[in-house]
Amino acid sequence: MMPAACWLDYKIPPPVVGLLVATAMWAVAEVGPQFALAPQVRYSLVGILIIAGGVFDLLGLVAFRASRTTINPLKPELASALVTGGVYRFTRNPMYVGVVLFLLAWGVYLSALLPLAGLPFFIMYITRFQIQPEERVLMDIFGEQYSSYAKNVRRWL
């Protein structure tokens, strides 16, 4: 069962939420335990995560553009097509997965444990105030087609 509509639904664009979480991660980076990685390992891991996040974001955007549907996360009611191909065969939310990978890269770069708490916060916030409301709208628009898709493809990964 999905929660009822809330005043926070669609109020903060997901990229802004990501930037706010990244800022909070930076703010707490000096608090609590640090972890040390050899610079080559740290920068390689950060690079891999940034590339992976960019790939998820780009593939999601390309699939939306190819289907000629809206990419505006604040207006899911403008969806004109249910995108289920490409990266959407593996995750219903590749662009949000991309943001999580960027945040993980940032956490690795900061080399501290407390900032990593930003990841589950982002996931919980986006799930509750962005994804679940989007899913309600998509269910209203696409009905059984969306229901079947949601049963077969995970929300995240």
Buried (B, 14 or more C-beta within 10 A) or exposed (E): EEEEEEEEBBEBEBEEBBBBBBEBBBEBBEEEEEEEBEEEEBEEBBEEBBEBBEBBBBBBBEBBEEBEBBEEBBEBEEBEBBBBEBBBEEBBBBBBBBBBBBBBBBBBBBEBBBBBBBBEBBBEBBBBBBBBBBBBBBBEBBEEEBEEBBEEBEBBE
